[in-house]
Structure formats: structure tokens, C-alpha cells
Amino acid sequence: IRQEAFQGDMWERVLQKLQPNYLKSDLDNALLSALAQLQQSIYASREIYLISDFQQSALQNRE
């Protein structure tokens, strides 16, 4: 298992690229995809960061 060097400014760069839009989110499938990628990761540190406005329409299987 490898340790990835932490990049302190990574989140600043990610957030600067985000733009609001009218596209529908699918958080359920996004999280399943993220989990599948984490399970294949060779790095010891495995985390998922979820950035969302959590609109009801993004949560497919929730009431």
C-alpha cells in the first residue's frame, strides 16, 4: 500500500472549477462509483468527499 503525498491546495483548485448548472445529480450512483474506485485504490488513505446542495431530486431512493 502506498502513501500519496497530500496536496494542500487541491481543494482550492477543485472548488474554483465548479460551476452551477441545471443538470440533475444522481448521488446514489455517484457514491456507488466512488466506492468501487476506492476499493481498487492502491493508496492507504481512502476517503470520499461529497460536495452537493443535496436537492431532493439528487437522492433517487430516498423519501
N, C-alpha and C positions, 0 to 999 in steps of 0.2 A: 504494500500500500504506500502510495506517495503522498507527500505533503505539498500542497500547492502554495506558492508564495501569495500572501494577501496583498491585494491592490487597494490601497486606501481610498483612491479616487474613483474606483469602479462605479459605485452607485451614483455619484455625481454625473458621470458620463451617461449612464443608463437613463437617469431621470431627465437629463437635458434632451434626449432623443424622443421621449414620449410626447405624443400629440393626441389631444382629444379627437374623437371621431364618433360617427353614428353606427359603427359596426356592432353587431351583437356579440357579446362574450359567451364563452362556454367554459366556465370554470371547472366543471366536473371533468371534462375531457382534458383540459389543460393540466389539471393536477394529476390525472392518471398518466399522462405523457411524461410529466416531470418525474413522477415516481419511477417509471420504467427507466428513464435516463439515469436516475440516481442509483438504481440497482446495478447498473452496468459500469458505474464510475470506478476508476482505479484510485481515486483520492480518498483519504481517510475522513476528511470533513465533508459531510453531505447535508446540505440544507436547502430548503425551498423557501423563497421569498415571494409572497403573493401580494401584488400591487393591484388594487381594484377599487372601484367605487361601490362594489357589492350591490348592484341593482338586482332586483328580484329576477329579471329575465336571464341573468347570467347563471343563476342557480337552477339548473334543469330539474333536478329530482328533489327539490325542497318545497315545502308548503309555506 
